[in-house]
Amino acid sequence: MFRIGLLVPSSNTTMELEFWRVLPRDFSIHTARLKLREVTVEGLELMESEIDDEALKLADADVDIILYGCTTGSLFRGVGHDKLIESRIEKLTGKPAISTSGAVISALRFLKAEKISVITPYIDELNVLEERFLVGNGFKVLDLKSLNIIRNVDIGRVTPNVIMDLFYKLDYSSSDAIFISCTNMPTLNLIERLEEIAGMPVLSSNSASIWAVLKRLNYGFGIKGYGKLLASIRN
């Protein structure tokens, strides 16, 4: 049995559901919540201040790994923010740690994607920071389309039709992959459909997070039905 510790925003209603849906039966998920209502820089800063207490609580459950499950929350301070959070959790708890934005970078590199197109639910101040983070890590962002949602609980209510409408507005004609950002936007069930339409890998914050966790735990069996990234897992 593998125990995964999740640190998620308090208003996140999607990440746990998508993890339970995908992970095999020999995994259990244990969640701690960090206060966040509005996805703004100010909100993310306040949320980050709660990491230590909640990570220590997860360590009490003797989890095998701790995931900081927020994309913008682990990148808004710039390149290296993801690594700082991972290091902070590992030093504090003695447990391996992964951040979602770090998982996304690793997954894009694994897919050999240099040019990407991005879908987000975020407001402009965070879209700017996300693009800066991706570019700073060596990727070319050819297009970015967003829903401009500020309340995180509303992000969790985004419907597949809204996501598909935004996808059809996205220019991915010269891209190597499409990235759908935000651990609270329900997209996992759409990934294979989007890959068929676009003819290229599509990853979400949650598919990248799951992939990175499984790789770190040396779990060597691919998971089908949720895109090329998760199907690719091997020891």
C-alpha positions as CSV (number, residue, x, y, z in Angstrom):
1,M,0.0,0.0,0.0
2,F,1.3,3.4,-1.0
3,R,0.1,6.5,1.0
4,I,0.0,9.8,-0.8
5,G,-0.2,13.0,1.1
6,L,-1.9,15.9,-0.7
7,L,-1.6,19.5,0.3
8,V,-4.5,21.2,-1.6
9,P,-6.2,24.6,-1.4
10,S,-9.2,24.5,0.9
11,S,-11.5,25.3,-2.0
12,N,-10.2,22.6,-4.3
13,T,-13.0,20.1,-5.1
14,T,-11.4,18.3,-8.0
15,M,-7.9,17.0,-7.3
16,E,-8.9,14.3,-4.8
17,L,-11.6,13.0,-7.0
18,E,-9.3,12.7,-10.0
19,F,-6.6,11.0,-8.0
20,W,-9.1,8.4,-6.6
21,R,-10.5,7.9,-10.1
22,V,-7.1,7.1,-11.6
23,L,-4.9,5.5,-9.0
24,P,-4.8,1.7,-8.5
25,R,-6.3,0.1,-5.4
26,D,-3.0,-0.2,-3.7
27,F,-2.9,3.6,-3.2
28,S,-4.6,5.6,-0.5
29,I,-4.9,9.4,-0.4
30,H,-4.6,11.6,2.7
31,T,-5.4,15.3,2.4
32,A,-4.6,18.4,4.2
33,R,-6.2,21.7,3.2
34,L,-4.6,25.2,3.0
35,K,-6.9,28.2,3.2
36,L,-7.7,29.7,-0.2
37,R,-10.8,31.2,-1.7
38,E,-9.7,33.5,-4.5
39,V,-6.8,32.6,-6.9
40,T,-4.8,35.7,-6.7
41,V,-1.1,36.4,-5.8
42,E,-2.2,37.6,-2.4
43,G,-4.3,34.5,-1.8
44,L,-1.5,32.2,-2.8
45,E,1.0,34.0,-0.6
46,L,-1.3,33.5,2.4
47,M,-1.9,29.9,1.5
48,E,1.8,29.2,1.3
49,S,2.3,30.4,4.9
50,E,0.3,27.3,6.1
51,I,2.5,24.7,4.4
52,D,4.6,23.8,7.4
53,D,1.8,22.9,9.9
54,E,-0.2,20.9,7.3
55,A,2.8,19.0,5.9
56,L,3.7,17.9,9.4
57,K,0.2,16.6,9.9
58,L,0.5,14.5,6.8
59,A,3.9,13.2,8.0
60,D,2.1,12.0,11.2
61,A,0.2,9.6,8.9
62,D,3.5,8.2,7.6
63,V,2.7,9.0,4.0
64,D,5.2,7.9,1.4
65,I,5.2,11.2,-0.4
66,I,3.8,14.7,-0.1
67,L,2.4,16.5,-3.1
68,Y,1.9,20.3,-3.0
69,G,-1.2,20.2,-5.2
70,C,-1.4,23.7,-6.6
71,T,0.0,24.9,-9.9
72,T,0.1,28.6,-9.6
73,G,0.8,28.3,-5.8
74,S,4.1,26.6,-6.7
75,L,5.2,29.0,-9.5
76,F,4.0,32.5,-8.8
77,R,7.4,33.6,-7.3
78,G,9.2,32.6,-10.4
79,V,11.6,30.0,-11.7
80,G,12.8,27.8,-8.8
81,H,9.7,28.4,-6.7
82,D,8.7,24.7,-7.2
83,K,12.0,23.5,-6.0
84,L,12.0,25.7,-2.9
85,I,8.6,24.4,-1.8
86,E,9.7,20.8,-2.4
87,S,12.9,21.3,-0.4
88,R,11.0,23.0,2.4
89,I,8.6,20.1,2.8
90,E,11.3,17.5,2.6
91,K,13.5,19.1,5.2
92,L,10.6,19.6,7.5
93,T,9.0,16.2,7.2
94,G,11.7,13.9,6.0
95,K,9.4,12.7,3.3
96,P,9.9,13.0,-0.5
97,A,8.0,16.0,-1.9
98,I,6.7,17.1,-5.3
99,S,5.0,20.3,-6.4
100,T,2.5,20.4,-9.2
101,S,4.4,23.0,-11.2
102,G,7.6,21.0,-10.9
103,A,5.7,17.9,-12.0
104,V,4.4,19.8,-15.1
105,I,8.0,20.8,-16.1
106,S,9.3,17.3,-15.7
107,A,6.4,15.9,-17.7
108,L,6.8,18.4,-20.6
109,R,10.5,17.5,-20.7
110,F,9.7,13.8,-20.7
111,L,7.3,14.4,-23.6
112,K,10.1,16.3,-25.4
113,A,7.7,19.3,-25.8
114,E,9.6,22.5,-26.5
115,K,6.7,24.5,-27.9
116,I,3.4,24.4,-26.0
117,S,-0.1,25.9,-26.0
118,V,-1.8,26.5,-22.6
119,I,-5.3,26.6,-21.2
120,T,-5.9,28.1,-17.8
121,P,-8.9,29.2,-15.7
122,Y,-6.9,32.1,-14.2
123,I,-7.0,35.9,-14.1
124,D,-4.4,37.8,-16.1
125,E,-2.0,38.5,-13.2
126,L,-1.5,34.7,-12.8
127,N,-1.5,34.0,-16.5
128,V,1.5,36.4,-16.9
129,L,3.3,34.6,-14.0
130,E,2.6,31.2,-15.4
131,E,3.8,32.0,-18.8
132,R,7.0,33.6,-17.3
133,F,7.6,30.4,-15.3
134,L,7.2,28.2,-18.3
135,V,9.4,30.3,-20.5
136,G,12.0,30.6,-17.7
137,N,12.1,26.8,-17.7
138,G,12.9,26.7,-21.4
139,F,9.6,26.3,-23.1
140,K,8.0,28.5,-25.8
141,V,4.4,29.4,-25.1
142,L,2.8,29.8,-28.5
143,D,-0.7,30.5,-27.3
144,L,-2.5,30.8,-24.0
145,K,-6.3,31.0,-23.5
146,S,-8.0,31.5,-20.1
147,L,-11.4,31.7,-18.4
148,N,-10.5,34.6,-16.1
149,I,-12.1,33.0,-13.0
150,I,-11.0,34.3,-9.6
151,R,-13.0,32.2,-7.1
152,N,-11.4,28.7,-6.9
153,V,-14.7,27.0,-6.1
154,D,-16.0,28.3,-9.4
155,I,-13.0,26.8,-11.2
156,G,-14.1,23.4,-9.8
157,R,-17.5,23.9,-11.4
158,V,-16.2,24.4,-14.9
159,T,-18.0,22.1,-17.3
160,P,-16.6,20.0,-20.1
161,N,-18.4,22.1,-22.7
162,V,-16.7,25.3,-21.4
163,I,-13.3,23.6,-21.6
164,M,-14.0,22.3,-25.1
165,D,-15.1,25.7,-26.3
166,L,-11.8,27.2,-25.0
167,F,-9.9,24.4,-26.5
168,Y,-11.3,25.1,-30.0
169,K,-10.2,28.7,-29.6
170,L,-6.6,27.7,-28.8
171,D,-3.9,27.8,-31.5
172,Y,-1.9,24.6,-31.2
173,S,-1.0,24.2,-34.8
174,S,2.8,24.6,-34.2
175,S,2.9,23.2,-30.7
176,D,4.4,19.9,-29.4
177,A,1.9,19.6,-26.6
178,I,-1.0,21.2,-24.9
179,F,-1.0,21.9,-21.1
180,I,-4.2,22.5,-19.2
181,S,-3.4,24.2,-16.0
182,C,-5.0,24.1,-12.5
183,T,-5.5,21.2,-10.1
184,N,-9.1,22.3,-9.5
185,M,-10.3,22.4,-13.2
186,P,-11.9,19.0,-14.0
187,T,-10.2,17.9,-17.2
188,L,-8.8,14.4,-16.7
189,N,-11.7,12.7,-18.5
190,L,-11.2,14.9,-21.5
191,I,-7.6,14.3,-22.1
192,E,-7.8,11.3,-24.5
193,R,-10.5,13.1,-26.5
194,L,-8.4,16.2,-26.8
195,E,-5.4,14.2,-27.9
196,E,-7.4,12.5,-30.6
197,I,-8.5,15.9,-31.9
198,A,-5.2,17.7,-31.6
199,G,-2.9,14.8,-32.6
200,M,-0.4,15.6,-29.8
201,P,0.1,14.9,-26.1
202,V,-2.3,16.7,-23.7
203,L,-1.5,17.0,-20.0
204,S,-3.3,18.6,-17.1
205,S,-1.9,19.7,-13.8
206,N,-3.4,16.5,-12.2
207,S,-2.2,14.1,-14.9
208,A,1.3,15.5,-14.5
209,S,1.1,15.3,-10.7
210,I,-0.1,11.7,-10.8
211,W,2.6,10.8,-13.3
212,A,5.3,12.5,-11.1
213,V,4.1,10.8,-7.9
214,L,4.1,7.3,-9.6
215,K,7.5,7.9,-11.1
216,R,9.0,9.0,-7.7
217,L,7.5,5.9,-6.0
218,N,8.9,3.6,-8.8
219,Y,5.4,2.4,-9.7
220,G,6.0,0.8,-13.0
221,F,2.6,0.2,-14.6
222,G,1.1,2.6,-17.1
223,I,-2.5,3.8,-16.6
224,K,-4.7,3.8,-19.7
225,G,-7.6,6.0,-20.5
226,Y,-6.2,9.4,-19.4
227,G,-3.7,10.3,-22.1
228,K,-0.2,9.4,-23.4
229,L,1.6,10.7,-20.3
230,L,0.0,8.3,-17.8
231,A,0.0,5.4,-20.2
232,S,3.8,5.8,-20.6
233,I,4.8,5.0,-17.0
234,R,7.5,2.3,-16.9
235,N,10.2,1.3,-14.3
